[in-house]
Amino acid sequence: MNKNDFRRLFREAFTTDDKWLDWFMAEVYDETDVLAEEVDGKPVATLLSSRYPMEFHGAELPLAYLSCVATAKSERGKGHMHRLMVKALKESYERGDAFAALIPAERRLYFFYDKFGFATVFYADELRYTALHAFVLGEEFSTVEPSFDMFSRLEALRMGSVRHSGERFTQILADMKLDNGVVRAVTDGNGGEAIAFAQVGDEVKVIELLSSSEAAAEAALAYVRMETPEKAFVVWAEPTGRKASLRSRGMLRIINAEVVLAALAASNQKIDQVIRVHDPVIAANNGVFVLRKGQCTRASVPVKKYALDVSVDVLARVIFSSPEIGDVFELPTRRPFISLMLD
């Protein structure tokens, strides 16, 4: 599939300006990530499957980020994307990925991706501040140029997050600039630091706020406020469980159940569970997994009793739920986080 075909399908599915699309095709698009469905040799559906690392209970597991999911208008409703999605998930397994993730472009699409074993597990707390709210700027903080070193240090503090490389960080900064966004980094010179990424429209939407402390986070927001006076703020923060502010941000699918459960078992030697997994798409995930003494093994003989007997999407909902739910199943659980994805 050539670039022109990809661009044509992207244009039919998404509304964006030529400047941004030219930049995306030149700097982000990678033909090795492209998958396509064809009819009579002509591409009618496409998507990108880009690889990212994801922190998972002390391990770094590969994740396929699916984006730019597009079907030609004249070919919609014919099952092309269904077949392409199945193909993408199977190829992701063969590539060695542990997870796949995506951010639906519309609310209705959450129901479409449910069919393929994706579960809505990425959330953020949506915190709102009026145009009159004054963020606290401690006198010890000053602005500095955003750097990947700082970004990487702060990302490492957030457990369960999808991580970004230096190249991705450079692309994120360029993306923010094209979108007239604001990126502000602060430091107190003594370990206190933060970076805020904000989109500016009728209100200021802080789509990522990485910080080493609450004081540093407030300082970063204060500097964004200086650039965007008299506007209400919306801040997407790590989910804390407050249902009133919890908003869905994306979906995840377990691609390799054995790898994921092995990492979970290794994280806690006390786990003693037998889990049966069902997966209608990736046959290798069907089986009974014994988590014991830090190891995960497939049961070689029939097992009569399971701690969990679940489909692959329900398994994701359990292990990426709140700690309170994890206690019920006697498993370590943690809500994951995804942000700053390029699509």
C-alpha positions as a printed Julia matrix, in Angstrom:
343×3 Matrix{Float64}:
   0.0     0.0    0.0
   1.53    3.32  -1.01
   1.37    6.66   0.78
  -1.18    8.11  -1.62
  -3.66    5.31  -0.93
  -3.16    5.69   2.82
  -3.64    9.45   2.6
  -6.79    9.01   0.5
  -8.38    6.66   3.03
  -7.3     8.84   5.95
  -8.9    11.87   4.28
 -12.21   10.01   3.83
 -12.33    9.09   7.51
 -10.93   12.11   9.35
 -11.13   15.89   9.18
  -7.74   17.56   9.5
  -5.82   20.3    7.77
  -3.26   19.67   5.03
  -0.41   21.11   7.05
  -0.86   18.62   9.88
  -1.38   15.68   7.51
   1.72   16.6    5.5
   3.72   16.63   8.73
   2.22   13.33   9.92
   3.0    11.58   6.63
   6.56   12.92   6.63
   7.49   12.46  10.3
   5.2     9.87  11.92
   3.88    7.57   9.19
   5.9     4.35   8.87
   5.0     2.0    6.05
   6.12   -0.99   8.13
   3.23   -0.26  10.53
   0.57   -0.24   7.79
  -2.02   -2.98   7.39
  -4.62   -2.9    4.65
  -7.62   -4.76   3.26
  -7.92   -4.79  -0.53
 -10.61   -5.43  -3.13
  -9.37   -6.28  -6.63
  -5.94   -4.96  -5.69
  -7.24   -1.6   -4.43
  -6.89   -0.72  -0.71
 -10.32   -0.13   0.84
  -9.43   -0.16   4.56
  -6.29    0.54   6.53
  -4.8     1.09   9.97
  -1.43    1.63  11.62
  -0.08   -0.78  14.23
   2.76    1.07  15.97
   4.82   -0.42  18.78
   5.17    1.19  22.21
   6.49   -0.13  25.53
   4.07   -0.34  28.46
   5.03   -0.62  32.12
   3.19   -3.54  33.73
   3.92   -4.46  37.36
   7.64   -3.87  37.04
   8.0    -5.35  33.56
   8.14   -3.5   30.25
   5.87   -5.26  27.77
   5.39   -4.41  24.07
   2.08   -2.87  23.07
   0.6    -2.39  19.59
  -1.09    0.99  19.28
  -3.75    0.86  16.57
  -4.5     4.19  14.94
  -5.69    5.84  11.72
  -8.4     3.19  11.4
 -10.13    4.11   8.12
 -12.43    2.59   5.5
 -13.34    4.06   2.11
 -16.84    5.57   2.25
 -18.05    3.47  -0.69
 -16.9     0.26   1.02
 -18.3     0.73   4.5
 -20.66   -1.86   5.95
 -19.09   -4.73   3.98
 -16.97   -6.25   6.73
 -13.6    -4.95   5.53
 -12.62   -3.41   8.85
 -13.8    -6.46  10.76
 -11.45   -8.67   8.74
  -8.62   -6.14   8.98
  -8.95   -5.86  12.76
  -8.77   -9.63  13.17
  -5.71   -9.66  10.9
  -4.07   -6.87  12.93
  -4.6    -8.7   16.23
  -3.22  -11.99  14.92
  -0.19  -10.27  13.39
   0.36   -8.43  16.67
   0.54  -11.79  18.44
   2.99  -13.14  15.88
   5.11   -9.99  16.3
   5.42  -10.67  20.01
   3.17   -7.97  21.45
   1.58   -8.46  24.86
  -1.16   -5.85  24.48
  -2.96   -3.8   21.85
  -4.51   -0.42  22.57
  -6.54    2.2   20.74
  -8.47    5.41  21.34
 -11.85    5.33  19.56
 -12.46    8.43  17.45
 -16.15    8.47  18.45
 -18.15    7.22  21.42
 -20.14    4.74  19.31
 -16.92    3.01  18.24
 -16.36    1.69  21.76
 -19.14   -0.81  21.01
 -17.51   -1.78  17.7
 -14.16   -2.59  19.32
 -15.88   -4.55  22.1
 -16.47   -7.27  19.5
 -12.74   -7.89  19.16
 -11.93   -8.37  22.84
 -11.01   -4.77  23.66
 -11.97   -3.5   27.1
 -12.32    0.09  28.27
  -9.61    0.24  30.93
  -7.87    3.56  30.23
  -9.45    6.34  32.26
  -8.56    9.83  33.42
  -9.94   12.12  36.07
 -11.37   15.17  34.32
 -10.67   18.07  36.69
 -12.31   21.42  35.9
 -11.22   24.9   36.98
 -12.93   28.19  36.31
 -11.29   31.05  34.43
 -10.78   32.76  37.79
  -8.9    29.89  39.4
  -5.34   30.82  40.37
  -2.81   27.99  40.31
  -0.12   28.27  42.96
   3.33   29.2   41.65
   5.95   28.55  44.3
   8.81   31.03  44.14
  11.29   28.16  43.99
  10.03   27.09  40.53
  11.16   28.47  37.21
  10.49   27.45  33.62
  12.96   25.44  31.59
  13.0    24.07  28.06
  11.06   20.77  27.93
  13.56   17.93  27.54
  13.26   14.23  26.94
  15.43   13.52  29.98
  12.92   15.26  32.26
   9.98   13.74  30.4
  11.44   10.24  30.72
  12.13   10.65  34.45
   8.58   11.78  35.08
   7.03    9.04  32.93
   8.99    6.48  34.95
   7.18    7.66  38.09
   3.8     6.68  36.62
   3.16    2.97  36.95
   1.05    1.23  34.34
   1.57    3.79  31.6
   2.29    3.56  27.89
   5.81    4.99  27.47
   7.33    7.18  24.74
  10.77    7.15  23.14
  12.95   10.19  22.45
  11.78   10.18  18.84
   8.15   10.1   19.95
   8.8    12.96  22.37
  10.17   15.1   19.53
   7.1    14.25  17.45
   4.79   15.14  20.35
   6.38   18.59  20.7
   6.01   19.17  16.93
   2.39   18.0   17.07
   1.63   20.39  19.93
   3.23   23.28  18.02
   1.17   22.56  14.89
  -1.96   22.52  17.05
  -1.07   25.87  18.69
  -0.65   24.03  21.95
   1.32   25.06  25.01
   4.04   22.93  26.61
   5.57   24.21  29.84
   8.25   22.55  31.97
   9.27   23.71  35.45
  11.93   22.81  37.98
  12.98   23.9   41.45
  16.55   22.75  40.83
  16.26   20.23  43.64
  14.29   17.33  42.13
  10.93   19.04  41.9
   9.83   19.14  38.25
   6.78   18.93  36.0
   5.7    19.18  32.35
   2.23   20.24  31.2
   0.89   19.7   27.67
  -2.14   21.84  26.85
  -4.45   22.34  23.88
  -5.92   25.83  23.68
  -9.39   26.59  22.34
 -12.43   28.1   24.01
 -10.99   26.47  27.12
  -7.57   25.11  28.01
  -7.39   21.32  27.95
  -4.33   19.95  29.74
  -4.05   16.54  28.08
  -1.01   15.48  30.09
   0.5    16.66  33.37
   3.59   14.81  34.54
   5.06   15.86  37.85
   7.21   14.77  40.75
   5.03   16.57  43.3
   1.75   18.47  43.66
   3.68   21.72  44.06
   5.5    21.16  40.76
   2.24   20.29  39.0
   0.62   23.51  40.29
   3.63   25.51  39.1
   3.44   24.04  35.6
  -0.27   24.83  35.42
   0.44   28.36  36.67
   2.84   28.95  33.78
   0.28   27.59  31.3
  -2.23   30.01  32.86
   0.14   32.91  32.13
   0.02   31.96  28.44
  -3.75   31.49  28.42
  -5.39   34.04  30.74
  -9.15   34.24  31.35
  -9.9    30.71  30.15
 -11.42   27.78  31.99
  -9.11   24.78  32.48
  -9.77   21.07  32.04
  -7.01   18.81  33.33
  -6.8    15.11  32.49
  -5.21   13.58  35.59
  -4.42   10.06  36.7
  -7.59    8.24  37.77
  -8.14    8.16  41.52
 -11.49    6.38  41.61
 -13.68    9.45  41.99
 -16.63    8.38  39.83
 -17.9    11.93  39.29
 -14.74   12.93  37.43
 -13.77    9.59  35.81
 -13.78    9.67  32.0
 -12.93    6.87  29.56
  -9.79    7.54  27.52
  -9.14    4.37  25.56
  -9.33    0.61  25.2
  -6.88   -2.26  25.64
  -6.79   -5.87  24.51
  -4.64   -8.66  25.85
  -2.73  -10.08  22.89
  -0.65  -12.73  24.68
  -2.35  -13.95  27.85
   0.54  -16.18  28.91
   3.11  -13.37  28.75
   0.81  -11.0   30.65
  -0.04  -13.52  33.37
   3.64  -14.5   33.68
   4.54  -10.86  34.35
   1.71  -10.63  36.87
   2.88  -13.79  38.66
   6.48  -12.58  38.73
   5.39   -9.35  40.4
   4.04  -11.13  43.46
   5.28  -14.51  44.66
   2.18  -14.92  46.84
  -0.23  -15.2   43.9
  -1.74  -18.7   43.8
  -4.41  -18.76  41.1
  -5.73  -20.95  38.32
  -7.17  -18.89  35.48
  -8.98  -20.18  32.41
  -8.99  -17.82  29.42
 -11.25  -17.82  26.35
 -10.31  -15.93  23.17
 -12.32  -16.3   19.92
  -9.7   -14.44  17.84
  -6.25  -15.54  19.07
  -6.39  -19.3   19.54
  -3.1   -19.45  21.48
  -4.72  -17.57  24.35
  -7.25  -20.34  25.01
  -6.11  -22.4   27.95
  -5.73  -22.84  31.68
  -2.91  -20.91  33.33
  -1.52  -21.71  36.77
   0.03  -18.75  38.62
   2.11  -20.03  41.51
   5.44  -19.21  43.21
   6.19  -16.39  40.77
   5.66  -18.55  37.69
   2.92  -18.97  35.09
   2.49  -22.36  33.44
  -0.15  -23.91  31.23
  -2.06  -26.74  32.88
  -1.2   -30.03  31.16
  -4.01  -32.01  32.81
  -7.7   -31.15  33.3
  -8.46  -28.74  36.14
 -11.82  -28.83  37.9
 -11.76  -25.51  39.72
 -10.68  -22.06  38.54
 -10.26  -18.83  40.43
 -11.29  -17.11  37.19
 -12.97  -18.53  34.09
 -13.16  -15.52  31.8
 -13.02  -14.18  28.27
  -9.94  -12.2   27.31
 -11.75   -8.85  27.62
 -13.03   -9.64  31.12
  -9.5   -10.65  32.14
  -8.29   -7.21  31.05
 -11.09   -5.53  33.02
 -10.06   -7.44  36.14
  -6.29   -6.93  36.08
  -6.63   -3.28  35.05
  -9.27   -2.42  37.63
  -9.02   -0.55  40.92
  -7.07   -2.08  43.83
 -10.37   -2.64  45.65
 -11.59   -4.95  42.88
  -8.2    -6.65  42.79
  -8.58   -7.52  46.47
 -11.78   -9.41  45.65
  -9.92  -11.62  43.16
  -6.71  -11.75  45.23
  -4.72  -10.26  42.36
  -2.58   -7.12  42.17
  -4.48   -4.64  40.01
  -3.76   -1.15  38.78
  -5.48    1.27  36.44
  -3.29    1.95  33.37
  -2.79    5.31  31.69
  -2.42    6.4   28.07
  -1.7     9.86  26.72
  -0.01   11.89  24.0
  -0.64    9.31  21.29
  -0.07   10.48  17.72
  -2.98    9.92  15.33
